[in-house]
Amino acid sequence: MEQHSPRHRPTGQYAAADARRAGIIDAALVLFAESGYLNSSLAKIAAEADTSATVIAHHFGSKQRLLMAVLEAREERTVRTFGRLHPDSGGDDVRALFREVLALAEYNLTQPGLIQLYTRLSAEAGDPAHPAHAYFQERYERVVGSLASVLQRAVDKGQLRTGIDPDGVAREILAVSDGLQVQWAIAEGRVEFVELYRAHLDRLTRALTVDGAGLDDRTGAGRDPA
């Protein structure tokens, strides 16, 4: 049987295409954050990326698919950096989980454009017709499910008080994070986001754990006297 050698494009071409895609995604992120998805045209994104709308259409097909690429790129980066927040992490250490959640919040502050993007998009995506509506629906359920699964395992191992609602606690954690992000964005960074979020997670840890210790306590020093 005659065998044909597989045809490969030169690595340099792949690298150039990947770099161009990354540049377009970064430019789209900036404009989506500053002006919102609805007010950002492909022409404006192309100008920001120093390319053309035709090139963007070639790589992504449409503005809607470009938006999904922006959101997916951000999600992949988060999962790579904060593996404990992955749904399949299998963790059961609530303090470690909460410290990871706090670290993610601190990381997000180094990329204010992402916070502005999510603040704008989550508001716009309340409309079922918005292209990111399904994404945010899925994201909230996935994040809540991931947090709740760790909380439930901690209950099962006797680390948390019985009778807590893991799903409700997970939604509270997400609600406080998102709410503080909105305030931080509107106040142009003048809200002490990390300090406020740390204080909330510390209070939550003390209220939920059997030993009553705080977020960074390792010996149960925060336990109420019997």
C-alpha positions in Angstrom: 0.0 0.0 0.0 1.3 3.4 -0.9 1.9 5.7 2.1 1.7 9.4 1.9 3.7 11.5 4.3 1.4 13.9 6.3 1.6 17.5 5.2 2.6 19.9 7.9 2.6 23.6 7.8 5.8 25.2 9.0 5.9 25.8 12.7 6.5 29.5 12.0 3.2 29.8 10.3 1.4 28.2 13.2 3.2 30.5 15.6 2.3 33.6 13.5 -1.4 32.6 13.3 -1.5 31.9 17.1 0.2 35.2 17.8 -2.3 37.0 15.6 -5.3 35.3 17.2 -3.9 36.2 20.7 -3.5 39.8 19.6 -7.0 40.0 18.3 -8.4 38.4 21.5 -6.4 40.9 23.7 -7.7 43.8 21.6 -11.3 42.6 21.8 -10.9 42.2 25.6 -9.8 45.8 25.9 -12.7 47.1 23.8 -15.4 44.8 25.3 -14.2 46.0 28.8 -14.2 49.7 27.9 -17.3 49.9 25.7 -19.2 46.7 26.2 -19.8 44.0 23.6 -22.7 45.7 21.9 -20.7 49.0 21.3 -17.6 47.3 20.0 -17.5 46.7 16.2 -15.2 44.5 14.4 -13.7 47.6 12.7 -12.8 49.1 16.1 -11.4 45.8 17.3 -9.4 45.5 14.1 -8.0 49.0 14.5 -7.0 48.2 18.1 -5.3 44.9 17.0 -3.6 46.7 14.0 -5.3 44.3 11.5 -8.5 44.3 9.4 -12.0 43.1 10.0 -11.5 40.6 7.2 -8.6 39.0 9.1 -10.7 38.8 12.3 -13.6 37.2 10.3 -11.1 34.7 8.9 -9.8 33.7 12.3 -13.1 33.8 14.3 -16.0 34.0 11.8 -18.0 36.6 13.7 -18.0 39.0 16.6 -20.1 36.6 18.6 -17.5 33.8 18.1 -14.7 36.2 19.0 -16.5 37.0 22.2 -16.7 33.3 23.1 -13.0 33.0 22.3 -12.2 35.9 24.7 -14.3 34.3 27.5 -12.8 30.8 26.9 -9.2 32.1 26.9 -9.8 33.8 30.2 -11.4 30.6 31.6 -8.6 28.4 30.5 -6.1 30.7 32.1 -8.0 30.6 35.3 -8.2 26.8 35.4 -4.5 26.4 34.7 -3.5 28.9 37.4 -6.1 27.9 40.0 -6.5 24.1 39.7 -8.2 23.7 43.1 -11.2 25.5 41.6 -11.6 22.9 38.8 -14.8 20.8 39.3 -12.7 17.6 39.2 -10.1 18.7 41.8 -11.4 16.3 44.4 -10.4 18.6 47.3 -12.1 18.7 50.7 -10.0 21.4 52.5 -12.3 24.4 52.9 -9.6 26.8 54.1 -7.4 25.8 51.2 -10.3 26.3 48.8 -11.2 29.8 50.3 -7.5 30.8 50.1 -7.5 29.8 46.4 -10.7 31.8 45.8 -9.1 34.8 47.5 -5.9 34.3 45.4 -8.0 34.3 42.2 -9.6 37.6 43.3 -6.2 39.1 43.9 -5.1 37.8 40.5 -8.1 39.4 38.8 -7.1 42.8 40.2 -3.9 42.7 38.2 -6.1 42.6 35.1 -8.6 45.3 35.6 -9.8 45.0 32.0 -11.1 41.5 32.8 -13.1 42.8 35.8 -14.6 45.6 33.7 -15.3 43.1 30.9 -17.2 40.7 33.3 -19.0 43.6 35.0 -20.3 44.9 31.7 -21.0 41.6 30.1 -22.8 40.0 33.1 -25.1 43.0 33.0 -25.6 42.9 29.3 -26.0 39.1 29.3 -29.1 39.3 31.5 -30.9 39.6 28.2 -31.6 36.1 26.9 -30.8 37.3 23.3 -27.3 38.4 24.3 -24.6 36.0 22.8 -23.0 35.6 26.2 -26.2 34.8 28.0 -25.8 31.0 27.8 -22.1 31.3 28.8 -22.9 33.1 32.0 -25.7 30.7 32.9 -23.3 27.8 32.5 -20.5 29.5 34.2 -22.5 30.4 37.3 -23.8 26.9 37.6 -20.4 25.3 37.1 -18.6 27.6 39.6 -21.4 27.1 42.2 -21.3 23.3 41.6 -17.5 23.2 42.0 -17.5 25.2 45.2 -20.5 23.2 46.6 -18.8 19.9 45.9 -15.8 20.8 48.0 -18.1 22.1 50.8 -20.1 18.9 50.7 -17.0 16.7 50.9 -15.9 18.8 53.9 -19.2 18.2 55.6 -18.9 14.5 54.9 -15.4 14.4 56.5 -16.7 16.2 59.6 -14.8 19.5 59.0 -17.9 21.6 58.6 -21.0 21.9 60.8 -23.9 19.6 59.9 -27.0 21.2 58.4 -25.2 23.8 56.2 -26.4 24.2 52.6 -23.3 23.8 50.3 -25.1 25.2 47.3 -26.4 28.3 49.2 -22.9 28.9 50.7 -21.3 28.6 47.2 -23.8 31.1 45.8 -23.1 33.5 48.7 -19.3 33.3 48.0 -19.9 34.1 44.3 -22.4 36.8 45.0 -20.0 38.7 47.4 -17.1 38.3 44.9 -19.1 39.6 42.0 -20.7 42.4 44.1 -17.4 43.6 45.3 -16.0 43.5 41.8 -18.8 45.7 40.5 -18.2 48.2 43.4 -14.4 48.1 42.7 -14.9 48.8 39.0 -17.4 51.7 39.6 -15.1 53.2 42.3 -12.2 52.9 39.9 -10.2 50.7 42.3 -10.8 52.8 45.4 -12.7 49.9 47.2 -10.4 47.6 49.2 -11.6 44.6 47.4 -9.2 42.0 48.7 -9.3 43.1 52.3 -13.1 43.1 52.3 -13.3 39.7 50.6 -10.7 38.2 52.9 -12.7 39.4 55.9 -15.9 37.9 54.5 -14.2 34.5 53.8 -12.7 34.5 57.3 -16.1 35.1 59.0 -17.6 32.4 56.8 -14.8 30.0 57.7 -15.3 30.6 61.4 -19.1 30.2 61.1 -18.9 27.0 59.1 -16.0 25.0 60.5 -16.4 22.6 63.4 -13.2 23.9 65.1 -14.3 27.6 64.6 -10.9 28.6 63.3 -10.4 31.4 60.8 -9.2 31.4 57.2 -5.5 31.3 58.1 -5.7 29.6 61.4 -4.2 26.1 61.4 -4.6 25.0 65.0 -8.2 25.9 65.8 -7.1 29.0 67.8 -10.3 30.7 66.7 -12.5 28.1 68.5 -15.1 29.4 70.9 -14.5 28.3 74.5 -16.8 25.5 75.5 
